[in-house]
Amino acid sequence: MNMMDAVKTVFSKYATFSGRARRAEFWWFVLFYFIANIILSIIDSFLFGTTTTTENGFSASTDTPILSGIFWLATIIPYLAVSVRRLHDTNRVGWWLFIGLIPLVGIIVLIVFFATGGDKGGNRFGADPIDGSGGDGGGDAYEPTSVPRV
């Protein structure tokens, strides 16, 4: 799975909180989200911000992040949905996302959960998203990946 496939998959399952998501699908979407936010924030600061020239260069900032705000509104639901499906792949319920509200420790725990390999075969949330085996439904069959399983 490459970045384009991951983004297409996440947006095609816009508000689907059931089933499972592979690590590649989740991390490619996170990278896309991060890159798009940086680009839109830069555009926001140039279009709607204040630019101050100093002797060492310039500084651009904005108090009205219009483009990045619209992007956030459009992608917050798919971002939460793929996060819940990623937790399902590790056999955890989506409510574990709330552990991220605990400063520092919560974010570290979530990163560990998201980076952990999914259950081999089916679990209570559906079939294995890599090979489609096992489970009681809810998973999609994916094409084999060129990345070796660890």
C-alpha positions in Angstrom: 0.0 0.0 0.0 1.4 3.4 -0.9 0.3 6.9 0.2 -2.3 7.4 -2.5 -3.9 4.0 -1.8 -4.0 4.7 1.9 -5.6 8.2 1.4 -8.2 6.8 -1.0 -9.0 4.0 1.4 -9.4 6.3 4.4 -11.6 8.7 2.5 -13.7 5.9 1.0 -14.4 4.8 4.6 -15.0 8.4 5.6 -16.9 7.7 8.8 -16.5 3.9 9.1 -15.5 3.1 12.6 -15.9 -0.6 12.3 -13.4 -3.1 10.9 -9.6 -3.0 11.0 -6.9 -0.8 9.4 -3.4 -1.9 8.6 -0.4 -0.1 9.9 0.5 1.1 6.4 -2.9 2.5 5.9 -2.8 4.4 9.2 0.8 5.8 9.0 0.6 6.8 5.3 -2.6 8.8 6.1 -0.9 10.4 9.1 2.0 11.4 6.9 -0.4 12.8 4.3 -2.3 14.7 7.1 1.0 16.2 8.5 2.4 17.3 5.1 -1.0 18.8 4.0 -1.3 20.7 7.3 2.2 22.1 6.9 1.6 23.2 3.3 -1.8 24.8 4.1 -0.4 26.5 7.2 2.4 28.1 5.1 -0.2 29.2 2.5 -2.4 30.6 5.3 0.4 32.6 6.7 1.3 34.1 3.3 -2.3 34.8 2.2 -4.0 35.8 5.5 -1.1 36.6 7.8 1.2 39.3 8.8 4.7 39.4 7.3 7.4 41.2 9.3 10.8 41.9 7.7 13.8 41.9 10.0 17.5 42.3 9.3 17.9 38.5 9.4 15.1 37.7 7.1 11.3 37.7 7.6 8.6 36.2 9.8 5.1 35.3 8.7 2.3 34.4 11.0 -1.5 34.3 11.0 -4.3 34.4 13.5 -6.8 33.2 10.8 -5.9 29.7 9.6 -8.7 29.6 7.0 -7.3 26.9 4.7 -5.8 24.7 7.4 -9.0 25.1 9.4 -11.2 23.9 6.5 -8.8 21.0 5.9 -9.1 20.1 9.6 -12.9 20.1 9.5 -12.9 17.9 6.4 -10.4 15.4 7.8 -11.1 15.1 11.5 -13.7 12.4 11.1 -11.7 10.2 8.7 -8.7 10.7 11.0 -10.6 9.5 14.0 -12.1 6.6 12.0 -8.8 5.3 10.8 -7.4 5.6 14.3 -10.2 3.6 15.7 -9.9 0.9 13.0 -6.1 0.8 13.7 -6.8 0.2 17.4 -9.3 -2.5 16.3 -6.5 -4.2 14.4 -4.6 -4.5 17.7 -7.7 -5.9 19.4 -8.4 -2.8 21.4 -11.7 -0.8 21.5 -11.8 2.7 20.0 -12.3 4.3 23.4 -8.5 3.9 24.0 -8.2 7.1 21.9 -9.2 9.0 25.0 -5.9 8.0 26.7 -4.3 10.6 24.4 -5.9 13.2 26.7 -3.4 12.4 29.4 -0.5 14.7 28.8 2.7 13.1 27.4 2.0 9.6 28.7 -1.2 9.2 26.7 0.3 10.2 23.4 3.3 7.8 24.0 0.9 4.9 24.7 -1.2 5.7 21.6 1.9 5.8 19.4 3.0 2.3 20.8 -0.5 1.0 20.2 -0.6 2.4 16.6 2.9 1.0 15.9 2.2 -2.4 17.2 1.5 -5.1 14.6 -2.1 -6.2 14.3 -3.5 -9.6 15.4 -2.7 -12.3 12.9 -5.9 -13.8 11.6 -9.3 -12.6 12.7 -10.2 -10.9 16.0 -13.5 -9.6 17.4 -13.4 -6.6 15.1 -13.1 -8.6 11.8 -10.9 -10.4 9.4 -7.1 -9.8 9.2 -6.8 -6.8 6.8 -3.6 -8.2 5.3 -4.7 -11.6 4.3 -8.5 -11.5 5.0 -8.5 -14.7 7.1 -10.6 -15.4 10.1 -12.8 -13.1 12.0 -16.5 -12.5 11.9 -16.6 -10.0 9.1 -15.9 -6.3 9.0 -12.5 -6.5 7.3 -11.7 -5.8 3.7 -9.3 -8.0 1.6 -6.2 -6.1 0.6 -3.7 -6.8 -2.0 -0.5 -8.4 -0.8 2.1 -5.8 0.2 5.7 -5.7 -0.9 6.8 -4.7 2.6 7.9 -7.8 4.6 5.9 -8.8 7.7 7.9 -8.4 10.8 
